[in-house]
Amino acid sequence: MNIILIGGTRFIGRHFVELATNAGHAITLFHRGLAGCTDFPEVEHVHGDRATDLDKLGNRTWDAVVDTCGYMPRIVRKSAQFFAEKAHHYTFVSSLSVYNTYQPGMTEHDDVAKLEGPEPETMTPENYGALKALCEQEVIAAFPDRNVQVRAGMIVGPSDYSDRFTYWVRRVSMGGEILVPEPRRRPMQLIHAGDLAAWMLHMAEKKGDGIYHATTPQEPWTFEEVLEACREVSGSKPAWVWAPESFFMDENVEFWQELPLCAPPPDDAVMTVSVAKAIAEGLTWRPLLITARETLAWDAHRPPGTQLKAGLAPEREVALLEAWRKRSQS
């Protein structure tokens, strides 16, 4: 297949290009030439901004489009309409954030967030989900019956620049007292970027169609299981210090950012969505231990002193541990 990927190779794109080229597909990378796109010299690179430079692609045709970086509906509309007569299939990477509220066991039929007023000029955390939902509709309109909407969950593994999962892998490997939020059975659905990319390639090859939750597993892991996997692959001997969510709230700790992967109810239901539809279409995933081991190995080879973009700063964790000791002893 001839596949054009819109976006660079910082994370999902990197895994996709590796898998697709190893499978013998021809890849064109259309990106702005920014960081992370100097690798893969064996594939074609076309530098341009998708908002203004689609004409650089000329009148060529492709078997499939894979769009990893669509955020604004008006820009996605341009690319979808541009490729409508130039490609047979379009895969769009969306997000579980399309939902306005979360309920356990959500399916792809649940209502998505709606944008209030006209399309804004910029994306914000508040309008991100509604904009992603509108982007999906632009692709569906341009590629009816020949598109896949990938509502991805928490994507993890090597090259993850968000560091949300990497924080726990690194922190657990360091051992010592580790402050972690209850409940221990907090649900966790994560997908290795390589597993996501493999399934996306599979769906493009078979010209699949539809909207899919793309995360794993169907029955979520627990937070304790995730932490224990990190401990096992690192060989460390951490001392878990479990504290209730109320403590972290009282201390103004930011969930998701300072406590990656963790959110209080009802937002924790984003980690309980049904993935039965994607599993029926061939979605598989590697064991949690392998994901943790590969993430640890990748993090170990980053430049020395690399600061994580998520998680508790060391001094912040020390202060919180002391505050929790005083509170629990009073």
N, C-alpha and C positions, 0 to 999 in steps of 0.2 A: 504493500500500500504506500501511496504518497500521502504523508500527513503533514499538515502545517500546524505548528503550536504557537499560539499567541501568548507571549509572555516569556520570561527568562527561565533560567535553570537554578534559581536559588534553592528551591525546595521540591515541590511536587514535580515541576518541570524536569528537574535533574533526574529523578527516579524514572519518569516517563521516557525521557530520551534514552537513558541507558537500556531500559527494557525493550523499547521499540527498535532501536538500532541492533541490539543483540538478536532480535527476532527477524531481522532482515528488511525492516521497513525503511523507506527513504524519508528523512525528516527535514523540514524547513523550519527554522526558528525565526519568528518575526518579533523583534524586541527593540528596545531603545539603545542597546549597547551598554547598559549600565553594569554594575557589579554582578558577578556570578555568571556572566555569559561569555567568558573568554575560553571556557572549556569546550569540549566537543568540537575540535577543529575539523573533524571528519564530516560534520553535517553542514548544511547550507545555513548561513546567517544573513538575514535581511534586516538592516537597522531602520527603524522608523517608529513613529508614534501612531498607535492605532486610531487615534482621534483625527489625525490629519494626513497620514502618509500611506494609506492603503493602496494608493495608486502605484506605489513602488513595486507592488506585486504583479502589476500588469494584468494580462488576460489569461494567466496560467490556470490550470485546474488541479484539484486535489481529490483524493478519495475521502479524506476526513479532516475536519478542523477540531482542534482541542484548545479550548479557551480557558486559561487558568487565572486570568487577571481582569475580569469584567466586573465593574462596580457601579457605573453610571448607566442607566437605561439608554440615554440618547447616544452614548458611545457604543454600547453593545448593539444597538439598532443598526448603526453604520456598518459594523463588521458583519453582522448576521445578514443584512441585505446585500452587502458586497459579495459574500461567499455563496449566497443562495443559488446562483447559477454556475458557481465555480467549484462546488464541492458536493459530495453525495451525503455527507453526514456531519453533524455538529455536536460536540460534547462540551457542555458548559459546567464549570466548577462553581457551584453555588454554596450554600451553607445552611446548617440547621438554624441559624439566626433568622431565617425568613419568618419564623413563627413569632407572634407577638407575645404569647404566653405558652407555658409548657405544662403538659400533663403526662403522667407516666404512660408508657406504651403508645405514644403518638405514632400515627401512620402518615403516609404521604398525602392523605385526603384531608388532614386537618387544615383549618383556615390559616392563611398567612397574614403577616402584618400589612397594613394599608398605609400609604403615604398620605399625609394631610396636606392639601394644597399642591401647587405645581412642583415639578422636579427641582430640587435645590441645585445650586452651583457646585456644592462640595458634599462629600460624604462625611458623616459624623457617626459616633457610636449609637446615637439615638435613631438615626434614619437608615443605618446600615442594612438591617433586615428587610425593611420595606423596599429599599432600592434593589437589593439582590432578587427579591421576588419579582419585581418589574423586569429586571434583566432576563430572568427565566422566560417571561412571557414574550419578550422581543425575539428570543431564539426560537421559541415554539411557533411564533407567527411566521418567521422566515423559513423554518425547516419543519413544517408539519409532518408528523409521522416518521421523521428521520433525525431525531435529536435525543440526547440523554442529558437530563438535569441531575447533576451530582450534588445532592445536599450533604456535604461532608460534615462530619463531626470534628472532634479534637484530633488533628493530624499530628503525629509524633514521629520520632526516629531521627536518623542521621540527616544533617543539614537543616534541622528545625530551628529557624532563627527566632521563634517566639520564646524558646527555652522553658516552656511551661512544664513539659514532662522532664526535660533535661535537668531542671532544678532539683527535682526529687532524686533522680538518678545520681547526680553529683553530690547532693547533700547527704544522702544515705551512705554513699561510699566513704565519706569523711568520718562517719561514726560519731560517737559521743552522744550527748543528750540532744534529741531532735524533737522540737515542739510540733505537734500535729493536731489538727482539729477533729473532734468527734463529728459524726459517728463513725465507728470503725467499718461499718457495713455501708458506708456512703457508696452509691453506685458509680461505676466508672466504665465508660465506653470510649475507647481510643482506637485509632487506626494508624498503623505504620504506613508512611507515605509510599513505600514500595508496594504494599498490598493494595492501596488505593490506586496507584498508577497501573498495576497489573490488571485490575478489574476494569479500569477505564479503557485500557488498550483492548481488552477482551470485548467490551461493549462496542467499541469503534469497529473492530474487525467483523463482528456479527451484525453491525448496523442496527443495534438495539434502539428502543424508543421508550421514553417515559421519564418519570420523576422517581428518584430513588434516594432513600437514606443510605449514606455510605459511611458507616462506622462499624465498630465491632466491640464485643461479641453480641449475639442476640440476647443472651442472659448476661447482664453486666457483671464485670469483676467488681470486687469490693475495694475500697481505698486501702484497706489493710493488705489485701492480696497484692496490690500494686506496690506498696511499700516493701513487702516481704520479697517480691521479685527483685526489686532494686538491691535489697540486702544480699540475697543469694548470689547474684552475679558479681557483686563487688567483694564479697567475703568479709564485709565489715561487721562490727558488733555494736550496732546502735542501741541506745536506751530510749525507747519511745516514751515521750511525755505527752499523753493525750489530754486535751483540754476541751471543754464544751465550746460550741460556736458562740455562745453568749459572751464568753471571755474575750474572744477576738473582736467581737462587735464593740464591746465596752472599751477596748483598747484602740478602736478605729483602724483595725487591720483590714486591708483591702482584699476581699475575696477575688479569686481569679488571678489577680496580679501578684500580691504578696503571698497568697496561698493558692498557687496554681492548681488547676483542675478542680478546685473546691468552690462550691456555692451553696448557700443555705436554701431551704425550700422557699418557693416552688421552683426556683431556677435549676435546682439539681436534677429535675426531671428531664433536662436536655441530655442527660447521660442514661436515659432509659428508653430511647425511641425504638420502635420496631424496625428491624433490618431484614425481616423475612422476605420482602420483595427482592432486595438485592442478592440475598443468599440464593434464592431460587434462580437467579440469573448468573450464578457462578462466583459470587463474592466469597473469598476465603481469607484467612488471616493466620499469620505465624503465631506461635506460642508467645505469651507475655514475657517469659524469660528471655527469649531471643530478642524481642524488641528492646528490652532493658539492656541486654548485653551489647547489642549493636550501638545503642545510644551512648552507653558508657565508653565504648571504644572510640567512637567518633569524637566525643567531647574531650577525651584524653589527647587527641591529636590536634586540637585547636591551638592557636598561638598561646604561649604562656601568659597567664594573667587575664585571660578573656573574662570579662564581666558578664554575668548572666542578665538578661533583660527582664526576668521574672523571678519571684521568690523573695524571701526575707533576707535583707542584708544581715551579715553576721552580727553586727552590733545591735541591730533591732531584735534579732532572735534572743541574744543574751539578755537584753532588757526585758523582753516578754517572759522568758523563763523565770527570771527573778520575780517579776510581778505575779506570775502564776503561783510560784512557791508561797509567796506572802498571802495570796488570796486563798489558796487551798488549805493553808495552815490556820487561817483565822476562824 
